[in-house]
Amino acid sequence: MSSFGGFNSAPSQGTGTGARKEDVMQQVKQELAMANAQELINSINRQCYKMCIPNPGPSLSSSEQASLSRCMDKYLASWDTVSRAYVARVTQENH
């Protein structure tokens, strides 16, 4: 029998099937959350770097550091607002 990602690819029998399915689903959810977090970080880096660092150099000036900090705070706050609205809408549509 072959395995994929540490899980046996053959269908399991018995009472462990439900638990195994839940384990796989949990692992997929965690991996998706990590991928989403990485994409968020990459997006923040791209957007804030473009806006706050017009002339890259060997170090950041204090104004560039302050700009990056404000940009990241605003970006995360905006993302949080949009995310909460999206979850609320999806929840409402599913009920």
PyMOL Python script that loads the backbone (N, CA, C, O; Angstrom):
from pymol import cmd

cmd.read_pdbstr("""\
ATOM      1  N   MET A   1       0.844  -1.186   0.000  1.00  0.00           N
ATOM      2  CA  MET A   1       0.000   0.000   0.000  1.00  0.00           C
ATOM      3  C   MET A   1       0.880   1.237   0.000  1.00  0.00           C
ATOM      4  O   MET A   1       1.893   1.294   0.698  1.00  0.00           O
ATOM      5  N   SER A   2       0.494   2.201  -0.770  1.00  0.00           N
ATOM      6  CA  SER A   2       1.285   3.426  -0.812  1.00  0.00           C
ATOM      7  C   SER A   2       0.744   4.419   0.200  1.00  0.00           C
ATOM      8  O   SER A   2      -0.407   4.339   0.629  1.00  0.00           O
ATOM      9  N   SER A   3       1.613   5.365   0.572  1.00  0.00           N
ATOM     10  CA  SER A   3       1.141   6.389   1.500  1.00  0.00           C
ATOM     11  C   SER A   3       1.363   7.752   0.886  1.00  0.00           C
ATOM     12  O   SER A   3       2.249   7.945   0.053  1.00  0.00           O
ATOM     13  N   PHE A   4       0.548   8.687   1.311  1.00  0.00           N
ATOM     14  CA  PHE A   4       0.629  10.061   0.826  1.00  0.00           C
ATOM     15  C   PHE A   4       0.563  10.975   2.019  1.00  0.00           C
ATOM     16  O   PHE A   4      -0.425  10.968   2.754  1.00  0.00           O
ATOM     17  N   GLY A   5       1.613  11.776   2.230  1.00  0.00           N
ATOM     18  CA  GLY A   5       1.617  12.723   3.333  1.00  0.00           C
ATOM     19  C   GLY A   5       1.530  12.060   4.689  1.00  0.00           C
ATOM     20  O   GLY A   5       1.001  12.640   5.638  1.00  0.00           O
ATOM     21  N   GLY A   6       2.053  10.834   4.785  1.00  0.00           N
ATOM     22  CA  GLY A   6       2.034  10.161   6.072  1.00  0.00           C
ATOM     23  C   GLY A   6       0.747   9.404   6.352  1.00  0.00           C
ATOM     24  O   GLY A   6       0.636   8.754   7.391  1.00  0.00           O
ATOM     25  N   PHE A   7      -0.230   9.471   5.454  1.00  0.00           N
ATOM     26  CA  PHE A   7      -1.475   8.759   5.638  1.00  0.00           C
ATOM     27  C   PHE A   7      -1.571   7.658   4.610  1.00  0.00           C
ATOM     28  O   PHE A   7      -1.204   7.853   3.451  1.00  0.00           O
ATOM     29  N   ASN A   8      -2.055   6.512   5.018  1.00  0.00           N
ATOM     30  CA  ASN A   8      -2.221   5.368   4.140  1.00  0.00           C
ATOM     31  C   ASN A   8      -3.279   5.707   3.106  1.00  0.00           C
ATOM     32  O   ASN A   8      -4.361   6.177   3.458  1.00  0.00           O
ATOM     33  N   SER A   9      -2.980   5.474   1.827  1.00  0.00           N
ATOM     34  CA  SER A   9      -3.925   5.816   0.776  1.00  0.00           C
ATOM     35  C   SER A   9      -5.033   4.788   0.629  1.00  0.00           C
ATOM     36  O   SER A   9      -6.055   5.069   0.002  1.00  0.00           O
ATOM     37  N   ALA A  10      -4.853   3.617   1.189  1.00  0.00           N
ATOM     38  CA  ALA A  10      -5.895   2.597   1.130  1.00  0.00           C
ATOM     39  C   ALA A  10      -6.998   2.971   2.101  1.00  0.00           C
ATOM     40  O   ALA A  10      -6.724   3.505   3.176  1.00  0.00           O
ATOM     41  N   PRO A  11      -8.240   2.698   1.736  1.00  0.00           N
ATOM     42  CA  PRO A  11      -9.325   3.017   2.667  1.00  0.00           C
ATOM     43  C   PRO A  11      -9.191   2.205   3.939  1.00  0.00           C
ATOM     44  O   PRO A  11      -8.985   0.993   3.889  1.00  0.00           O
ATOM     45  N   SER A  12      -9.306   2.867   5.074  1.00  0.00           N
ATOM     46  CA  SER A  12      -9.208   2.147   6.332  1.00  0.00           C
ATOM     47  C   SER A  12     -10.578   1.625   6.712  1.00  0.00           C
ATOM     48  O   SER A  12     -11.604   2.155   6.286  1.00  0.00           O
ATOM     49  N   GLN A  13     -10.576   0.582   7.516  1.00  0.00           N
ATOM     50  CA  GLN A  13     -11.827  -0.026   7.936  1.00  0.00           C
ATOM     51  C   GLN A  13     -11.953   0.081   9.444  1.00  0.00           C
ATOM     52  O   GLN A  13     -10.948   0.184  10.148  1.00  0.00           O
ATOM     53  N   GLY A  14     -13.141   0.057   9.927  1.00  0.00           N
ATOM     54  CA  GLY A  14     -13.366   0.085  11.368  1.00  0.00           C
ATOM     55  C   GLY A  14     -13.757   1.469  11.837  1.00  0.00           C
ATOM     56  O   GLY A  14     -14.090   2.348  11.042  1.00  0.00           O
ATOM     57  N   THR A  15     -13.709   1.643  13.163  1.00  0.00           N
ATOM     58  CA  THR A  15     -14.177   2.884  13.768  1.00  0.00           C
ATOM     59  C   THR A  15     -13.184   4.027  13.614  1.00  0.00           C
ATOM     60  O   THR A  15     -13.560   5.179  13.834  1.00  0.00           O
ATOM     61  N   GLY A  16     -11.934   3.762  13.245  1.00  0.00           N
ATOM     62  CA  GLY A  16     -10.931   4.806  13.093  1.00  0.00           C
ATOM     63  C   GLY A  16     -11.094   5.640  11.840  1.00  0.00           C
ATOM     64  O   GLY A  16     -10.412   6.654  11.692  1.00  0.00           O
ATOM     65  N   THR A  17     -11.973   5.251  10.936  1.00  0.00           N
ATOM     66  CA  THR A  17     -12.135   5.957   9.671  1.00  0.00           C
ATOM     67  C   THR A  17     -12.557   7.410   9.881  1.00  0.00           C
ATOM     68  O   THR A  17     -11.990   8.317   9.272  1.00  0.00           O
ATOM     69  N   GLY A  18     -13.528   7.627  10.724  1.00  0.00           N
ATOM     70  CA  GLY A  18     -14.001   8.986  10.988  1.00  0.00           C
ATOM     71  C   GLY A  18     -12.925   9.840  11.611  1.00  0.00           C
ATOM     72  O   GLY A  18     -12.764  11.008  11.258  1.00  0.00           O
ATOM     73  N   ALA A  19     -12.181   9.253  12.549  1.00  0.00           N
ATOM     74  CA  ALA A  19     -11.105   9.994  13.215  1.00  0.00           C
ATOM     75  C   ALA A  19      -9.993  10.311  12.225  1.00  0.00           C
ATOM     76  O   ALA A  19      -9.448  11.414  12.243  1.00  0.00           O
ATOM     77  N   ARG A  20      -9.657   9.377  11.379  1.00  0.00           N
ATOM     78  CA  ARG A  20      -8.612   9.600  10.380  1.00  0.00           C
ATOM     79  C   ARG A  20      -9.031  10.702   9.402  1.00  0.00           C
ATOM     80  O   ARG A  20      -8.223  11.554   9.033  1.00  0.00           O
ATOM     81  N   LYS A  21     -10.285  10.676   8.994  1.00  0.00           N
ATOM     82  CA  LYS A  21     -10.793  11.707   8.089  1.00  0.00           C
ATOM     83  C   LYS A  21     -10.710  13.079   8.754  1.00  0.00           C
ATOM     84  O   LYS A  21     -10.311  14.058   8.123  1.00  0.00           O
ATOM     85  N   GLU A  22     -11.086  13.143  10.021  1.00  0.00           N
ATOM     86  CA  GLU A  22     -11.007  14.412  10.759  1.00  0.00           C
ATOM     87  C   GLU A  22      -9.565  14.889  10.874  1.00  0.00           C
ATOM     88  O   GLU A  22      -9.297  16.085  10.760  1.00  0.00           O
ATOM     89  N   ASP A  23      -8.631  13.960  11.099  1.00  0.00           N
ATOM     90  CA  ASP A  23      -7.210  14.318  11.178  1.00  0.00           C
ATOM     91  C   ASP A  23      -6.725  14.916   9.868  1.00  0.00           C
ATOM     92  O   ASP A  23      -6.021  15.926   9.854  1.00  0.00           O
ATOM     93  N   VAL A  24      -7.112  14.276   8.761  1.00  0.00           N
ATOM     94  CA  VAL A  24      -6.704  14.767   7.440  1.00  0.00           C
ATOM     95  C   VAL A  24      -7.317  16.138   7.184  1.00  0.00           C
ATOM     96  O   VAL A  24      -6.638  17.042   6.697  1.00  0.00           O
ATOM     97  N   MET A  25      -8.592  16.296   7.508  1.00  0.00           N
ATOM     98  CA  MET A  25      -9.262  17.587   7.302  1.00  0.00           C
ATOM     99  C   MET A  25      -8.596  18.674   8.139  1.00  0.00           C
ATOM    100  O   MET A  25      -8.414  19.796   7.667  1.00  0.00           O
ATOM    101  N   GLN A  26      -8.235  18.351   9.368  1.00  0.00           N
ATOM    102  CA  GLN A  26      -7.568  19.323  10.238  1.00  0.00           C
ATOM    103  C   GLN A  26      -6.215  19.711   9.668  1.00  0.00           C
ATOM    104  O   GLN A  26      -5.841  20.884   9.687  1.00  0.00           O
ATOM    105  N   GLN A  27      -5.479  18.730   9.161  1.00  0.00           N
ATOM    106  CA  GLN A  27      -4.171  19.008   8.564  1.00  0.00           C
ATOM    107  C   GLN A  27      -4.312  19.911   7.343  1.00  0.00           C
ATOM    108  O   GLN A  27      -3.522  20.838   7.164  1.00  0.00           O
ATOM    109  N   VAL A  28      -5.303  19.649   6.509  1.00  0.00           N
ATOM    110  CA  VAL A  28      -5.535  20.467   5.319  1.00  0.00           C
ATOM    111  C   VAL A  28      -5.900  21.894   5.728  1.00  0.00           C
ATOM    112  O   VAL A  28      -5.417  22.856   5.129  1.00  0.00           O
ATOM    113  N   LYS A  29      -6.743  22.030   6.738  1.00  0.00           N
ATOM    114  CA  LYS A  29      -7.124  23.364   7.216  1.00  0.00           C
ATOM    115  C   LYS A  29      -5.907  24.136   7.728  1.00  0.00           C
ATOM    116  O   LYS A  29      -5.760  25.327   7.456  1.00  0.00           O
ATOM    117  N   GLN A  30      -5.040  23.451   8.468  1.00  0.00           N
ATOM    118  CA  GLN A  30      -3.837  24.100   8.988  1.00  0.00           C
ATOM    119  C   GLN A  30      -2.907  24.526   7.860  1.00  0.00           C
ATOM    120  O   GLN A  30      -2.348  25.622   7.895  1.00  0.00           O
ATOM    121  N   GLU A  31      -2.742  23.673   6.869  1.00  0.00           N
ATOM    122  CA  GLU A  31      -1.884  24.008   5.735  1.00  0.00           C
ATOM    123  C   GLU A  31      -2.456  25.174   4.929  1.00  0.00           C
ATOM    124  O   GLU A  31      -1.710  26.031   4.458  1.00  0.00           O
ATOM    125  N   LEU A  32      -3.763  25.204   4.774  1.00  0.00           N
ATOM    126  CA  LEU A  32      -4.415  26.313   4.083  1.00  0.00           C
ATOM    127  C   LEU A  32      -4.246  27.611   4.867  1.00  0.00           C
ATOM    128  O   LEU A  32      -3.985  28.662   4.281  1.00  0.00           O
ATOM    129  N   ALA A  33      -4.392  27.543   6.184  1.00  0.00           N
ATOM    130  CA  ALA A  33      -4.204  28.732   7.020  1.00  0.00           C
ATOM    131  C   ALA A  33      -2.768  29.250   6.902  1.00  0.00           C
ATOM    132  O   ALA A  33      -2.547  30.458   6.822  1.00  0.00           O
ATOM    133  N   MET A  34      -1.804  28.343   6.892  1.00  0.00           N
ATOM    134  CA  MET A  34      -0.399  28.754   6.738  1.00  0.00           C
ATOM    135  C   MET A  34      -0.155  29.391   5.377  1.00  0.00           C
ATOM    136  O   MET A  34       0.551  30.394   5.281  1.00  0.00           O
ATOM    137  N   ALA A  35      -0.725  28.825   4.338  1.00  0.00           N
ATOM    138  CA  ALA A  35      -0.572  29.393   2.993  1.00  0.00           C
ATOM    139  C   ALA A  35      -1.212  30.772   2.922  1.00  0.00           C
ATOM    140  O   ALA A  35      -0.652  31.684   2.314  1.00  0.00           O
ATOM    141  N   ASN A  36      -2.374  30.933   3.535  1.00  0.00           N
ATOM    142  CA  ASN A  36      -3.042  32.243   3.547  1.00  0.00           C
ATOM    143  C   ASN A  36      -2.233  33.269   4.330  1.00  0.00           C
ATOM    144  O   ASN A  36      -2.121  34.421   3.911  1.00  0.00           O
ATOM    145  N   ALA A  37      -1.673  32.864   5.454  1.00  0.00           N
ATOM    146  CA  ALA A  37      -0.847  33.773   6.249  1.00  0.00           C
ATOM    147  C   ALA A  37       0.393  34.184   5.466  1.00  0.00           C
ATOM    148  O   ALA A  37       0.785  35.351   5.494  1.00  0.00           O
ATOM    149  N   GLN A  38       1.010  33.242   4.774  1.00  0.00           N
ATOM    150  CA  GLN A  38       2.197  33.556   3.973  1.00  0.00           C
ATOM    151  C   GLN A  38       1.845  34.523   2.844  1.00  0.00           C
ATOM    152  O   GLN A  38       2.606  35.447   2.556  1.00  0.00           O
ATOM    153  N   GLU A  39       0.710  34.315   2.214  1.00  0.00           N
ATOM    154  CA  GLU A  39       0.282  35.222   1.142  1.00  0.00           C
ATOM    155  C   GLU A  39       0.006  36.617   1.685  1.00  0.00           C
ATOM    156  O   GLU A  39       0.334  37.613   1.042  1.00  0.00           O
ATOM    157  N   LEU A  40      -0.593  36.689   2.863  1.00  0.00           N
ATOM    158  CA  LEU A  40      -0.845  37.989   3.496  1.00  0.00           C
ATOM    159  C   LEU A  40       0.471  38.710   3.767  1.00  0.00           C
ATOM    160  O   LEU A  40       0.596  39.901   3.480  1.00  0.00           O
ATOM    161  N   ILE A  41       1.444  38.005   4.314  1.00  0.00           N
ATOM    162  CA  ILE A  41       2.755  38.607   4.597  1.00  0.00           C
ATOM    163  C   ILE A  41       3.424  39.076   3.310  1.00  0.00           C
ATOM    164  O   ILE A  41       3.980  40.173   3.255  1.00  0.00           O
ATOM    165  N   ASN A  42       3.369  38.241   2.280  1.00  0.00           N
ATOM    166  CA  ASN A  42       3.968  38.630   0.995  1.00  0.00           C
ATOM    167  C   ASN A  42       3.288  39.862   0.408  1.00  0.00           C
ATOM    168  O   ASN A  42       3.951  40.748  -0.131  1.00  0.00           O
ATOM    169  N   SER A  43       1.987  39.911   0.512  1.00  0.00           N
ATOM    170  CA  SER A  43       1.241  41.059  -0.007  1.00  0.00           C
ATOM    171  C   SER A  43       1.583  42.332   0.764  1.00  0.00           C
ATOM    172  O   SER A  43       1.773  43.391   0.165  1.00  0.00           O
ATOM    173  N   ILE A  44       1.659  42.229   2.089  1.00  0.00           N
ATOM    174  CA  ILE A  44       2.051  43.385   2.908  1.00  0.00           C
ATOM    175  C   ILE A  44       3.442  43.859   2.505  1.00  0.00           C
ATOM    176  O   ILE A  44       3.675  45.054   2.323  1.00  0.00           O
ATOM    177  N   ASN A  45       4.357  42.912   2.368  1.00  0.00           N
ATOM    178  CA  ASN A  45       5.722  43.280   1.984  1.00  0.00           C
ATOM    179  C   ASN A  45       5.753  44.009   0.648  1.00  0.00           C
ATOM    180  O   ASN A  45       6.407  45.044   0.519  1.00  0.00           O
ATOM    181  N   ARG A  46       5.056  43.479  -0.339  1.00  0.00           N
ATOM    182  CA  ARG A  46       5.046  44.112  -1.670  1.00  0.00           C
ATOM    183  C   ARG A  46       4.453  45.514  -1.611  1.00  0.00           C
ATOM    184  O   ARG A  46       5.064  46.472  -2.083  1.00  0.00           O
ATOM    185  N   GLN A  47       3.269  45.630  -1.034  1.00  0.00           N
ATOM    186  CA  GLN A  47       2.564  46.907  -1.036  1.00  0.00           C
ATOM    187  C   GLN A  47       3.264  47.966  -0.185  1.00  0.00           C
ATOM    188  O   GLN A  47       3.447  49.100  -0.627  1.00  0.00           O
ATOM    189  N   CYS A  48       3.647  47.600   1.014  1.00  0.00           N
ATOM    190  CA  CYS A  48       4.259  48.580   1.905  1.00  0.00           C
ATOM    191  C   CYS A  48       5.664  48.959   1.439  1.00  0.00           C
ATOM    192  O   CYS A  48       6.072  50.111   1.588  1.00  0.00           O
ATOM    193  N   TYR A  49       6.391  48.023   0.889  1.00  0.00           N
ATOM    194  CA  TYR A  49       7.729  48.333   0.369  1.00  0.00           C
ATOM    195  C   TYR A  49       7.621  49.351  -0.762  1.00  0.00           C
ATOM    196  O   TYR A  49       8.375  50.323  -0.816  1.00  0.00           O
ATOM    197  N   LYS A  50       6.663  49.110  -1.670  1.00  0.00           N
ATOM    198  CA  LYS A  50       6.453  50.043  -2.790  1.00  0.00           C
ATOM    199  C   LYS A  50       6.128  51.445  -2.305  1.00  0.00           C
ATOM    200  O   LYS A  50       6.640  52.429  -2.840  1.00  0.00           O
ATOM    201  N   MET A  51       5.282  51.535  -1.299  1.00  0.00           N
ATOM    202  CA  MET A  51       4.805  52.832  -0.829  1.00  0.00           C
ATOM    203  C   MET A  51       5.805  53.554   0.076  1.00  0.00           C
ATOM    204  O   MET A  51       5.861  54.784   0.075  1.00  0.00           O
ATOM    205  N   CYS A  52       6.589  52.807   0.842  1.00  0.00           N
ATOM    206  CA  CYS A  52       7.376  53.424   1.906  1.00  0.00           C
ATOM    207  C   CYS A  52       8.867  53.545   1.615  1.00  0.00           C
ATOM    208  O   CYS A  52       9.571  54.282   2.306  1.00  0.00           O
ATOM    209  N   ILE A  53       9.350  52.845   0.622  1.00  0.00           N
ATOM    210  CA  ILE A  53      10.794  52.861   0.358  1.00  0.00           C
ATOM    211  C   ILE A  53      11.033  53.242  -1.108  1.00  0.00           C
ATOM    212  O   ILE A  53      11.212  52.377  -1.965  1.00  0.00           O
ATOM    213  N   PRO A  54      11.031  54.554  -1.378  1.00  0.00           N
ATOM    214  CA  PRO A  54      11.180  55.008  -2.764  1.00  0.00           C
ATOM    215  C   PRO A  54      12.583  54.757  -3.332  1.00  0.00           C
ATOM    216  O   PRO A  54      12.721  54.463  -4.520  1.00  0.00           O
ATOM    217  N   ASN A  55      13.614  54.868  -2.503  1.00  0.00           N
ATOM    218  CA  ASN A  55      14.998  54.678  -2.937  1.00  0.00           C
ATOM    219  C   ASN A  55      15.694  53.687  -2.007  1.00  0.00           C
ATOM    220  O   ASN A  55      16.285  54.090  -1.005  1.00  0.00           O
ATOM    221  N   PRO A  56      15.630  52.389  -2.329  1.00  0.00           N
ATOM    222  CA  PRO A  56      16.238  51.388  -1.446  1.00  0.00           C
ATOM    223  C   PRO A  56      17.731  51.635  -1.242  1.00  0.00           C
ATOM    224  O   PRO A  56      18.443  52.029  -2.166  1.00  0.00           O
ATOM    225  N   GLY A  57      18.179  51.400  -0.042  1.00  0.00           N
ATOM    226  CA  GLY A  57      19.583  51.545   0.310  1.00  0.00           C
ATOM    227  C   GLY A  57      19.982  50.461   1.279  1.00  0.00           C
ATOM    228  O   GLY A  57      19.223  49.521   1.516  1.00  0.00           O
ATOM    229  N   PRO A  58      21.173  50.584   1.844  1.00  0.00           N
ATOM    230  CA  PRO A  58      21.660  49.538   2.752  1.00  0.00           C
ATOM    231  C   PRO A  58      20.923  49.491   4.089  1.00  0.00           C
ATOM    232  O   PRO A  58      20.999  48.485   4.796  1.00  0.00           O
ATOM    233  N   SER A  59      20.219  50.549   4.444  1.00  0.00           N
ATOM    234  CA  SER A  59      19.458  50.556   5.693  1.00  0.00           C
ATOM    235  C   SER A  59      18.225  51.438   5.528  1.00  0.00           C
ATOM    236  O   SER A  59      18.122  52.214   4.577  1.00  0.00           O
ATOM    237  N   LEU A  60      17.300  51.306   6.459  1.00  0.00           N
ATOM    238  CA  LEU A  60      16.077  52.103   6.415  1.00  0.00           C
ATOM    239  C   LEU A  60      16.233  53.352   7.264  1.00  0.00           C
ATOM    240  O   LEU A  60      16.785  53.312   8.364  1.00  0.00           O
ATOM    241  N   SER A  61      15.742  54.452   6.737  1.00  0.00           N
ATOM    242  CA  SER A  61      15.738  55.674   7.536  1.00  0.00           C
ATOM    243  C   SER A  61      14.633  55.571   8.582  1.00  0.00           C
ATOM    244  O   SER A  61      13.773  54.694   8.496  1.00  0.00           O
ATOM    245  N   SER A  62      14.654  56.457   9.557  1.00  0.00           N
ATOM    246  CA  SER A  62      13.623  56.424  10.597  1.00  0.00           C
ATOM    247  C   SER A  62      12.245  56.705  10.002  1.00  0.00           C
ATOM    248  O   SER A  62      11.250  56.134  10.450  1.00  0.00           O
ATOM    249  N   SER A  63      12.179  57.580   8.996  1.00  0.00           N
ATOM    250  CA  SER A  63      10.879  57.867   8.375  1.00  0.00           C
ATOM    251  C   SER A  63      10.379  56.662   7.576  1.00  0.00           C
ATOM    252  O   SER A  63       9.175  56.409   7.534  1.00  0.00           O
ATOM    253  N   GLU A  64      11.291  55.915   6.939  1.00  0.00           N
ATOM    254  CA  GLU A  64      10.892  54.705   6.224  1.00  0.00           C
ATOM    255  C   GLU A  64      10.409  53.638   7.197  1.00  0.00           C
ATOM    256  O   GLU A  64       9.427  52.947   6.928  1.00  0.00           O
ATOM    257  N   GLN A  65      11.095  53.505   8.326  1.00  0.00           N
ATOM    258  CA  GLN A  65      10.671  52.544   9.341  1.00  0.00           C
ATOM    259  C   GLN A  65       9.286  52.887   9.880  1.00  0.00           C
ATOM    260  O   GLN A  65       8.439  52.009  10.046  1.00  0.00           O
ATOM    261  N   ALA A  66       9.064  54.175  10.153  1.00  0.00           N
ATOM    262  CA  ALA A  66       7.759  54.615  10.658  1.00  0.00           C
ATOM    263  C   ALA A  66       6.672  54.381   9.611  1.00  0.00           C
ATOM    264  O   ALA A  66       5.572  53.933   9.935  1.00  0.00           O
ATOM    265  N   SER A  67       6.990  54.687   8.357  1.00  0.00           N
ATOM    266  CA  SER A  67       6.035  54.482   7.273  1.00  0.00           C
ATOM    267  C   SER A  67       5.679  53.000   7.132  1.00  0.00           C
ATOM    268  O   SER A  67       4.508  52.655   6.978  1.00  0.00           O
ATOM    269  N   LEU A  68       6.684  52.126   7.183  1.00  0.00           N
ATOM    270  CA  LEU A  68       6.427  50.686   7.100  1.00  0.00           C
ATOM    271  C   LEU A  68       5.548  50.216   8.249  1.00  0.00           C
ATOM    272  O   LEU A  68       4.631  49.420   8.047  1.00  0.00           O
ATOM    273  N   SER A  69       5.820  50.695   9.435  1.00  0.00           N
ATOM    274  CA  SER A  69       5.035  50.299  10.600  1.00  0.00           C
ATOM    275  C   SER A  69       3.575  50.721  10.447  1.00  0.00           C
ATOM    276  O   SER A  69       2.665  49.929  10.690  1.00  0.00           O
ATOM    277  N   ARG A  70       3.357  51.972  10.044  1.00  0.00           N
ATOM    278  CA  ARG A  70       1.983  52.462   9.845  1.00  0.00           C
ATOM    279  C   ARG A  70       1.284  51.692   8.723  1.00  0.00           C
ATOM    280  O   ARG A  70       0.118  51.320   8.847  1.00  0.00           O
ATOM    281  N   CYS A  71       2.007  51.460   7.635  1.00  0.00           N
ATOM    282  CA  CYS A  71       1.443  50.748   6.494  1.00  0.00           C
ATOM    283  C   CYS A  71       1.020  49.339   6.901  1.00  0.00           C
ATOM    284  O   CYS A  71      -0.083  48.899   6.578  1.00  0.00           O
ATOM    285  N   MET A  72       1.890  48.644   7.601  1.00  0.00           N
ATOM    286  CA  MET A  72       1.571  47.283   8.030  1.00  0.00           C
ATOM    287  C   MET A  72       0.372  47.272   8.973  1.00  0.00           C
ATOM    288  O   MET A  72      -0.498  46.409   8.861  1.00  0.00           O
ATOM    289  N   ASP A  73       0.322  48.220   9.894  1.00  0.00           N
ATOM    290  CA  ASP A  73      -0.809  48.302  10.823  1.00  0.00           C
ATOM    291  C   ASP A  73      -2.114  48.534  10.068  1.00  0.00           C
ATOM    292  O   ASP A  73      -3.117  47.873  10.339  1.00  0.00           O
ATOM    293  N   LYS A  74      -2.101  49.466   9.127  1.00  0.00           N
ATOM    294  CA  LYS A  74      -3.311  49.771   8.353  1.00  0.00           C
ATOM    295  C   LYS A  74      -3.709  48.596   7.466  1.00  0.00           C
ATOM    296  O   LYS A  74      -4.890  48.268   7.356  1.00  0.00           O
ATOM    297  N   TYR A  75      -2.730  47.970   6.840  1.00  0.00           N
ATOM    298  CA  TYR A  75      -3.013  46.838   5.969  1.00  0.00           C
ATOM    299  C   TYR A  75      -3.654  45.702   6.758  1.00  0.00           C
ATOM    300  O   TYR A  75      -4.647  45.120   6.321  1.00  0.00           O
ATOM    301  N   LEU A  76      -3.086  45.386   7.925  1.00  0.00           N
ATOM    302  CA  LEU A  76      -3.646  44.312   8.755  1.00  0.00           C
ATOM    303  C   LEU A  76      -5.033  44.666   9.276  1.00  0.00           C
ATOM    304  O   LEU A  76      -5.911  43.805   9.332  1.00  0.00           O
ATOM    305  N   ALA A  77      -5.236  45.915   9.656  1.00  0.00           N
ATOM    306  CA  ALA A  77      -6.553  46.336  10.140  1.00  0.00           C
ATOM    307  C   ALA A  77      -7.587  46.229   9.012  1.00  0.00           C
ATOM    308  O   ALA A  77      -8.714  45.785   9.232  1.00  0.00           O
ATOM    309  N   SER A  78      -7.193  46.637   7.816  1.00  0.00           N
ATOM    310  CA  SER A  78      -8.098  46.540   6.663  1.00  0.00           C
ATOM    311  C   SER A  78      -8.408  45.091   6.345  1.00  0.00           C
ATOM    312  O   SER A  78      -9.559  44.730   6.104  1.00  0.00           O
ATOM    313  N   TRP A  79      -7.374  44.262   6.346  1.00  0.00           N
ATOM    314  CA  TRP A  79      -7.565  42.842   6.060  1.00  0.00           C
ATOM    315  C   TRP A  79      -8.493  42.213   7.090  1.00  0.00           C
ATOM    316  O   TRP A  79      -9.360  41.412   6.741  1.00  0.00           O
ATOM    317  N   ASP A  80      -8.314  42.574   8.354  1.00  0.00           N
ATOM    318  CA  ASP A  80      -9.162  42.046   9.419  1.00  0.00           C
ATOM    319  C   ASP A  80     -10.617  42.440   9.203  1.00  0.00           C
ATOM    320  O   ASP A  80     -11.515  41.615   9.374  1.00  0.00           O
ATOM    321  N   THR A  81     -10.855  43.692   8.831  1.00  0.00           N
ATOM    322  CA  THR A  81     -12.219  44.173   8.594  1.00  0.00           C
ATOM    323  C   THR A  81     -12.866  43.423   7.438  1.00  0.00           C
ATOM    324  O   THR A  81     -14.010  42.979   7.535  1.00  0.00           O
ATOM    325  N   VAL A  82     -12.129  43.288   6.351  1.00  0.00           N
ATOM    326  CA  VAL A  82     -12.648  42.576   5.181  1.00  0.00           C
ATOM    327  C   VAL A  82     -12.894  41.106   5.511  1.00  0.00           C
ATOM    328  O   VAL A  82     -13.917  40.543   5.122  1.00  0.00           O
ATOM    329  N   SER A  83     -11.974  40.496   6.215  1.00  0.00           N
ATOM    330  CA  SER A  83     -12.105  39.088   6.581  1.00  0.00           C
ATOM    331  C   SER A  83     -13.327  38.857   7.453  1.00  0.00           C
ATOM    332  O   SER A  83     -14.079  37.908   7.232  1.00  0.00           O
ATOM    333  N   ARG A  84     -13.527  39.708   8.433  1.00  0.00           N
ATOM    334  CA  ARG A  84     -14.692  39.559   9.319  1.00  0.00           C
ATOM    335  C   ARG A  84     -15.996  39.737   8.543  1.00  0.00           C
ATOM    336  O   ARG A  84     -16.957  39.001   8.766  1.00  0.00           O
ATOM    337  N   ALA A  85     -16.033  40.712   7.634  1.00  0.00           N
ATOM    338  CA  ALA A  85     -17.233  40.931   6.826  1.00  0.00           C
ATOM    339  C   ALA A  85     -17.503  39.726   5.924  1.00  0.00           C
ATOM    340  O   ALA A  85     -18.652  39.315   5.758  1.00  0.00           O
ATOM    341  N   TYR A  86     -16.452  39.168   5.349  1.00  0.00           N
ATOM    342  CA  TYR A  86     -16.598  38.007   4.480  1.00  0.00           C
ATOM    343  C   TYR A  86     -17.135  36.809   5.261  1.00  0.00           C
ATOM    344  O   TYR A  86     -18.066  36.139   4.816  1.00  0.00           O
ATOM    345  N   VAL A  87     -16.545  36.545   6.425  1.00  0.00           N
ATOM    346  CA  VAL A  87     -16.988  35.411   7.241  1.00  0.00           C
ATOM    347  C   VAL A  87     -18.440  35.607   7.663  1.00  0.00           C
ATOM    348  O   VAL A  87     -19.223  34.658   7.632  1.00  0.00           O
ATOM    349  N   ALA A  88     -18.808  36.817   8.054  1.00  0.00           N
ATOM    350  CA  ALA A  88     -20.186  37.094   8.459  1.00  0.00           C
ATOM    351  C   ALA A  88     -21.145  36.865   7.292  1.00  0.00           C
ATOM    352  O   ALA A  88     -22.229  36.312   7.477  1.00  0.00           O
ATOM    353  N   ARG A  89     -20.756  37.281   6.119  1.00  0.00           N
ATOM    354  CA  ARG A  89     -21.619  37.113   4.944  1.00  0.00           C
ATOM    355  C   ARG A  89     -21.777  35.639   4.578  1.00  0.00           C
ATOM    356  O   ARG A  89     -22.884  35.178   4.299  1.00  0.00           O
ATOM    357  N   VAL A  90     -20.682  34.913   4.582  1.00  0.00           N
ATOM    358  CA  VAL A  90     -20.744  33.482   4.272  1.00  0.00           C
ATOM    359  C   VAL A  90     -21.581  32.756   5.310  1.00  0.00           C
ATOM    360  O   VAL A  90     -22.382  31.887   4.966  1.00  0.00           O
ATOM    361  N   THR A  91     -21.404  33.101   6.564  1.00  0.00           N
ATOM    362  CA  THR A  91     -22.190  32.475   7.634  1.00  0.00           C
ATOM    363  C   THR A  91     -23.671  32.770   7.455  1.00  0.00           C
ATOM    364  O   THR A  91     -24.508  31.884   7.625  1.00  0.00           O
ATOM    365  N   GLN A  92     -23.992  34.001   7.114  1.00  0.00           N
ATOM    366  CA  GLN A  92     -25.372  34.399   6.930  1.00  0.00           C
ATOM    367  C   GLN A  92     -26.001  33.656   5.727  1.00  0.00           C
ATOM    368  O   GLN A  92     -27.154  33.228   5.791  1.00  0.00           O
ATOM    369  N   GLU A  93     -25.240  33.512   4.653  1.00  0.00           N
ATOM    370  CA  GLU A  93     -25.758  32.833   3.470  1.00  0.00           C
ATOM    371  C   GLU A  93     -25.954  31.345   3.699  1.00  0.00           C
ATOM    372  O   GLU A  93     -26.810  30.730   3.063  1.00  0.00           O
ATOM    373  N   ASN A  94     -25.177  30.759   4.594  1.00  0.00           N
ATOM    374  CA  ASN A  94     -25.274  29.335   4.864  1.00  0.00           C
ATOM    375  C   ASN A  94     -26.386  28.992   5.853  1.00  0.00           C
ATOM    376  O   ASN A  94     -26.676  27.814   6.061  1.00  0.00           O
ATOM    377  N   HIS A  95     -27.008  29.985   6.461  1.00  0.00           N
ATOM    378  CA  HIS A  95     -28.082  29.697   7.429  1.00  0.00           C
ATOM    379  C   HIS A  95     -29.418  30.113   6.933  1.00  0.00           C
ATOM    380  O   HIS A  95     -30.417  29.937   7.630  1.00  0.00           O
TER     381      HIS A  95
END
""", "prot")
cmd.dss("prot")
cmd.show_as("cartoon", "prot")
cmd.util.cbc("prot")
cmd.orient("prot")
